[in-house]
Amino acid sequence: MRVLLLSDGYRSLDDRTRINFIKRLSELCDFKIYGPKEHTLNIDFAPVQHDKRITYSDLKGLFNPDIVLFLLYRPAAYFSVTRSICEIDVPYVILEEDHYYKDEIYSDINMFEWYKSTGFTLLLRRHFYEEESPIPSVWLPFSANEKEFKTNNNTDKECKIGFAGSYLGLEYYSIRRNAIKVLGTNDLLANPWGKIFGSEYIDYLHKYVGCLSCSGGKLHTCLAKTFEIPLSDTALLTNGIHNKKEIFGEKQCFFEYKDDCSDLVDVANTIINDVDMRDEVTANALEIVREKHTDEKRIVELYNILKAVVDGKEPPRVWGQ
């Protein structure tokens, strides 16, 4: 199977969940990328240098793909393409991350309408949501890179709750902001906290007995942190997650606080003070994440979905949607 990823050349400090994840398709099939800067970044993945004179229809002769993949890492990527993106007579799959993003620029954009009118074949969603898509869709949850996030046998973790991530501005960060405030007010929050990237982020997850996540706030969906924290053998502290039994099974795998954070202090203190319970819950999560939620597992799910679409079959829905 020949997969072509159309890229706008965007890179960020958290590409572990985006382009770096997608590139692992090269382990399973013929995978190529086309877009600005890609040829310079990796000529093996991007043998054709980007040229504005090359049309979408030209890509058929250049790559002869069986399927085309487009990564919608944020709504801004919407502006990088034209309505002719789906000109090649092959299936088109859009991998969506920020469907829920809203601000003064994007508030009037109906992404669902765009998917349908542009001609995408399938919508792959990294987040769980209950809205019905006008085109076929599959939920492909985030995962954790097993090559980067590992246990390190750190038995001297600091008895604080760490937090590494974004928290400002957007509405769906409101629960996270409140949780940070409550933990800080009660001297339970580690210092430093906030945006931490790369190898420092990996080391940070090992440093504390527990780390705060937030299941997309009001979205109640799995984030990459949902799996990266347990894979680092650290207790996961989060608000509720939709479909948690489908994701984690019957055993307790994380410490859950209410959306209003009214019980957050008690839950955080349990992580810090009840060593036996913390170890049991963290071990449960580590086992499940290793078994089902690593990039190694998820990329096979992605491959199987794309292969089914190419073969004209119904794509597998491993996670129920």
NUZAMI-722631 format. One record per residue: y, x, z of N, C-alpha, C in turn; residue in three letters. Coordinates in pm, whole numbers, plus 50000, padded with zeros to 5 digits. Atoms other than C-alpha are relative to their C-alpha. Example, Ala and Ser with C-alpha at 12.3 -4.5 7.8 and 13.67 -1.06 7.14 Angstrom:
498815008950000495505123050780501205009050000ALA
498814991849994498945136750714501094992350073SER
//
This chain:
498815008550000500005000050000501255008950000MET
498744992550011503465013249903501134991850062ARG
498935006849928506255003550145501305007449976VAL
498674994350018509915009250064500954994050103LEU
499005004249903512475007650344501395002149940LEU
498614998950043516045000250234500865002650123LEU
499214995849885518455017950469501475001249962SER
498574997550024522225019450505500415013650056ASP
499744986549953521905054550649500455001150145GLY
499525000049862522875044351002499005006850093TYR
500804994049895521595065451290500744998550131ARG
499395001149868522185061251661499195008150098SER
500704992149899521155077951986498734993350050LEU
501215006949957518485051452046499124996249880ASP
500805002650119516705053951711498494999550028ASP
501425000549966513395056051897499414986249974ARG
500505013750019513115018051867500214995049859THR
499625004850134514355016051508499365008849895ARG
500484992550114514025041051226498845009350039ILE
501084991049960511835065151425498684992650019ASN
501205008349991509395036951497499494996549861PHE
500405004450133509365024451137499385011349920ILE
500514988650076508745059350999498535002850028LYS
501424997749970505345059351168499084992349907ARG
500825006250105504175036650887499435010549907LEU
500494989450088503755069350697498635005150043SER
501334996249952500665075450913498914990949943GLU
500965010250042499025044650759500084996649852LEU
499855003950140500365040450405501045008949933CYS
498964993050076502675053950135501344993950038ASP
498755005149944506085050250300501175008149948PHE
498814993350051509445058150141501254992650046LYS
498725005649959513115052550231501015002449888ILE
498894998150093516105047050004501284995250065TYR
498715003949946519705046850118500905011950018GLY
499044989149980522835067450190499515010050104PRO
500314988849910522165101550356498515002550018LYS
501434998649970518385095750365499395012149931GLU
500534988650075517635121950096500325013150072HIS
499594988049927519535147850300499275001250133THR
500674999949870517885137850628498535003749989LEU
501434997150016514295139250499499594997349855ASN
500295001550142513485145650134498594994649975ILE
501375005150017509785137650186499974984850009ASP
499925014549989510575102450302500914994049894PHE
498995005350094513525098550065500155009349880ALA
499964990850114512755116749738501114997049899PRO
498965003950094515475097649547501355000150072VAL
498674999449941519075106349627500764987249973GLN
499255012450015521275076149687501125001549898HIS
498965000150102523595067549400500464985649983ASP
499475013650010525895037249382499714993649865LYS
500315005550132525005033749015498584994549992ARG
501375005349995521365026549108500034985950056ILE
500045013949955520834989149135498704997350074THR
501255003749933518244971249344498874998749901TYR
501055001650100516324963049026499495013549950SER
500444986750041516215000448940498935005750093ASP
500934994549901514175006749255498544997549963LEU
501375002850044511094991249092499445011949924LYS
500464988550077510845019848843499985012950079GLY
499914987749923511815046249097498915001150107LEU
500954999649888509415036449376498734991849977PHE
501135009050025507055009349242499414994750131ASN
500505004349869506794993749591499144987449989PRO
500765012549985504264967249691500764990250088ASP
499235008449907506654954449955501265007750040ILE
498734993949961510274960850057500364995350140VAL
499665002749861511424962850419501485003150021LEU
498594997949968515014959050540500194998950150PHE
499814999349856516034968750893501374994650038LEU
498745005949952518704945851045500155003850147LEU
499914994849865519384967251350501164993850077TYR
498875007149940522654948651415500674992249887ARG
499425008250107524694922551225500855007849901PRO
499174992250092526904949751076499225003949875ALA
500824996550116523994958450847500044989149894ALA
499855011450092524484924150690501025003049891TYR
498934997250095527624937350524499685011349904PHE
500334988550084525854967050365499204996149877SER
500845004250112523854946150116500694988849922VAL
499505011050082524554921749836498904989649984THR
500965010950018522854889249746498865003949905ARG
501024995950097520894908249481498945009150062SER
500924990749935518914927949741498544996949967ILE
501405003950023515714908449664499674998449851CYS
500205001250144515784913949286498595003849955GLU
501324995450042512444932149265498984989050030ILE
501005010749985509504908449217498865004550091ASP
500994996749896507694918849538500454993050128VAL
499585006149873507704904849892501085008350070PRO
498944993749922510764912550104499874995650145TYR
500125002849857510514915150483501235005450071VAL
498844995649922513504916750716499575001850146ILE
500334996949861512994933451054501284998750081LEU
498785004049932515564917751284499985004150147GLU
499884996549859516804930951614501034991650073GLU
498895006249927520134914851702500414986449945ASP
499695013550047519904878951581500994993050093HIS
499245007149898521584867951904501425005550017TYR
498714993449981524604891251875501154991049954TYR
498855008250036527884871951877501295006750050LYS
498654996449960531524883051879500964993949900ASP
499025006550086534734874451699499775002749852GLU
500274996850141533524890951377498804992349948ILE
501275005550047529994876951360499744985550041TYR
500265013249943530374843251533499784989349893SER
500125010250105530644824151204498875002949901ASP
501094996450092527694841451033498714993250046ILE
501295006149972524494820951020498935008649933ASN
500964990550057521824847550978498824992749936MET
501115007650056519094821550919500324995449857PHE
499615004450133521004807450624499995011649900GLU
499974988350086521464842250486498595004449960TRP
501394996350031517744850450512499454991149889TYR
500565009650094516864819050320500655001249862LYS
499304999950129519554820650050499835013249926SER
500164987050064519014857749987498605001649942THR
501354999950057515284852749931498985008350072GLY
500994992449924513504871550208498714992050015PHE
501325006249992509784864450226499584997150143THR
500475000949862509204870050596501045006050093LEU
499134995149894511274874650911499145005750112LEU
500654993849885509954899351169501035001150111LEU
499065000549889511634894351508499555009350112ARG
500324991549886511754920951778500184992650133ARG
499785007849878512934894952033499304986449990HIS
500535013549990511284862952147501164990150003PHE
499095011349985513304831552082499364987649940TYR
500665012550036512454795152028500624993049880GLU
499395006150118514784787551735499035000549883GLU
500915000650113512884776951425500665006349877GLU
499484993150117513384799651126499724992049874SER
500245007150126513784784550774499045007449907PRO
501024992650076511484811950641498895003950098ILE
501084996049910508084822750780500435011850088PRO
499604989449908508494844951086498845004050090SER
500994994649907506404866551319500745007650108VAL
499434992449890507304879851661499245013250014TRP
500554986649983506724917551678500755006550116LEU
499254995049884507714927952032500295015049991PRO
499744985849987509224961452112498805007050061PHE
501094992149943506974989452234500595013150052SER
499544987349946507165024052392499295011449929ALA
500554988450068506635057552225499145008050096ASN
500934993449909503525071652391500085015349992GLU
499844985650012504395106652267501165005150085LYS
498824996249923507655106752464499954995450145GLU
500005005649865507145084252766498605001350060PHE
501294996949939504355097252989500165001250151LYS
499964997249857503435100453353500185015050020THR
499784985749977504495133653505499605004350141ASN
500524996949866502845132053848501105003950099ASN
498904997649906506195132254025499774991550125ASN
500315007249875505195122954381501194999850094THR
498834998949914508665129654520501184992649937ASP
498945007850064510645102154348501024995450104LYS
498945004449911513965092354498499884985050026GLU
500155014049961513885059154686501264992049969CYS
498895007850052516555042554476499524992849874LYS
500285006950125516595018754180500925005849892ILE
499224994250108517715036253864500364989549895GLY
499665008350116519445020253569500575008749890PHE
499524992850118519885035353223500114990049886ALA
499845009450110521395013652952501434994949990GLY
498705006250021524324993452823500154988050094SER
499785011249907525924966953042501344993149981TYR
498645005350013529474959852923500134989749889LEU
499525008150111531064932752714499224987649966GLY
500715011150061528394910852565499484990050103LEU
500385010749910527414877452717498595002150055GLU
501384998849952523714885152735499815011650097TYR
500064989749897524534914952962500494994850135TYR
499385005149878526004891953229499065001050120SER
500964999149889522834890653441499815014550040ILE
500154985849972522434928253410501215005250079ARG
498794995649929526044933853520499984995450146ARG
500075005249864525534911653823498965007550082ASN
501064992749930522294929553912500495014050042ALA
499454986849969524044963353896500964999050118ILE
499035001949892526814950254121499304997850134LYS
500735003049876524354936354379499305012450053VAL
500714987949957522274968154388500985010450052LEU
499014990249956525374989854415500624996450133GLY
499395004749875526944968954692499085002450119THR
500984998649891523724971854895499385014050007ASN
500414985949994523365009654844498555002149954ASP
501364998850054520175005254642500005006349860LEU
499894995250137521445017754305500135015249996LEU
499964985550015520855053654200501355004449944ALA
498814993750059523705076754106499555013249938ASN
499225007850096524185083953818499234987949948PRO
500615011250072523535052153622500884996949881TRP
499235003550119524645037953287499345005049874GLY
500544995850130524205050152930499455014350011LYS
500684987149997521675078652922499055000349882ILE
500754999850125519985090052603499085012149991PHE
500834988650035517345113052460499095004750111GLY
500914994349900515365136552682500504997150142SER
499465003449868517725128952974499554986250044GLU
500475013549969516715092352953498545000450044TYR
501434998849966513025101452959499845005750141ILE
500064994049867513545123853263500514990450108ASP
499405009349905515655097053431498974989750048TYR
500985010249962512815071653426498975005350098LEU
500964994149907510665096153622500605002550138HIS
499314994949882513265103053888499994990450119LYS
499855009949893513295070354086498744991550013TYR
501215007949975510655047754241499974987449913VAL
499925011850085511895018454031501205001149909GLY
498875000450092514165011953736500294985749960CYS
499555013350036516194981153657499974998149849LEU
499875004550137515724963753328500634986250008SER
499505013750003516934929853223499464994349871CYS
500735004950117514864908952984500944993049902SER
499015005750090517704904152742500904990050069GLY
499185009449925519514885753020499514985949982GLY
500345014150019519514849152926498944998049891LYS
501035001150105517134856452636498605000350059LEU
501314999049933514264864452877498945005249903HIS
500904994450101512614886452616499705014650034THR
500374986049976510844920052625500945009449924CYS
499244989250061513024950352557499115012449994LEU
500774987650001511834985652485499815005150143ALA
500084995549860512594993752851498884993150076LYS
501065007549934510084967152952498705008049999THR
501234992250013507374991252836500225014950028PHE
499734985849977509055025352862499985003350149GLU
499974997549855509575022153238498585000850057ILE
501364998749948505915014253323499235011849941PRO
500724988950062504665040253073500405013350064LEU
499564988249926506675065453279499494999850144SER
500595001549867504695054053588501064997150105ASP
498925004249912507775038353742500014984850008THR
500015014549982508105003253886501104993449917ALA
499075007650083509774978153653500604988650079LEU
499265010749932512444955753807500774992349894LEU
499395007750107513504927453578500104985350038THR
500035014649985514444890953563498884994449914ASN
501185006150061511974866253412499845003049852GLY
500354997150139510204872253081499204988349945ILE
500795010150068509074844552846498655005949960HIS
501314995850048505354846652760499465012350075ASN
500414988149927504764871853038498485001350014LYS
501464999249991501084862653062499395004949870LYS
500494995050127500584868352691500275015049987GLU
499634985950011502334901952720499255008750101ILE
500534991649893500984914453054498684995350059PHE
501245004749943497964893053137500204993450136GLY
499985007449875497124878153475500495008250120GLU
499624991749886497854907753704501525001650006LYS
498564997449986501324914053845500305014049947GLN
499674987250064502894941553635501455004050017CYS
498614996549976506554940453734500534992050118PHE
499345006649889508894929754012501134991649943PHE
499095009450066510844898753912501054994650097GLU
498925005949922514224887754042500584988049926TYR
499435012150059516024854753983501245003349918LYS
498844997950087518714851553719501305000950079ASP
498764999649922521354845653987500025011950098ASP
500104987849917520194877654167499984997050150CYS
499975003849858519934858554497498895006850080SER
501104993549931516644875754580499865014749962ASP
500124986550055517344909254414499895010650107LEU
500054990149893517954928654736498625000550062VAL
501355000349941514634917254884498975006049906ASP
500974994850097512724925054564500145015149986VAL
499774985650012514324959454530499505007450124ALA
500474993849877513564967254895498475000450007ASN
501474999850007509914958154835499545012149918THR
500344988350081509764984254559500195012950079ILE
499664987849928511385010254782499115002250122ILE
500664998449870509515003355106498514997250002ASN
501425003550000506114988355020499285008749897ASP
500574990150092504435018754868498704994949937VAL
501295004650052500995002854832500204989549890ASP
499765010350100502304972454648500655005949875MET
499334993550114504594993654430498985007549914ARG
500994992350076501715016154331499044990949925ASP
500945009250064499404986854257500624993349878GLU
499335007050109501904968054040500295009749885VAL
499704990150103502954999553855498755004449927THR
501274996250064499335009253790499524988949906ALA
500375011250088498644974453650500795000649869ASN
499144999650118501594977553413499665011849910ALA
500334988050078500705012853306498744997949917LEU
501265002650072497195001753212500234990849880GLU
499775009650108498404972153003500865006049889ILE
499124994050101501164991552828499245010149916VAL
500814990350075498795019552732499044993049905ARG
501005007250079496314994052602500624992149885GLU
499495009850097498654970752410501425002449949LYS
498575000250029502314981052398500605013749970HIS
499464987350046502675016552268500374998849852THR
499664999850143504205024751930498765001649915ASP
501244997950074500775036151821499284986749972GLU
500625013250017499445000751874500874990949914LYS
499105009450067502524982451746500145003149851ARG
499844996750142502775001751419498814995149920ILE
501175005750067499244990651333500204985049980VAL
499695014250016500334954651398500974997949885GLU
499045001150109503284959851165499315002249865LEU
500734997350125501044975050898499154988049959TYR
500895011350031498584945950921500794987849952ASN
499145011150045501434920750884500435002349856ILE
499534996950135502824938250576498874999249899LEU
501155000350091499364941950422499604985749969LYS
500355014050022498654904850469500994993649902ALA
498995005550090501944896050297499765004849857VAL
500284994550132501134919150005498794993349937VAL
501245006150049497684903449974500104984849985ASP
499805014450011499154868349979499314992050108GLY
500685006549890497554859950312500994996650112LYS
499195003449885498934844450629500075012150093GLU
499904988149914500294872950847499464997350139PRO
500525001949863498574878151183501144998750099PRO
499015002049894500544865951484499335003550134ARG
500704995149882499124887251763500594994250129VAL
499335004249878501704874952015500384985249997TRP
499945014649993501464838051935501064993549915GLY
498925006150080504614832951728500005005749859GLN
//
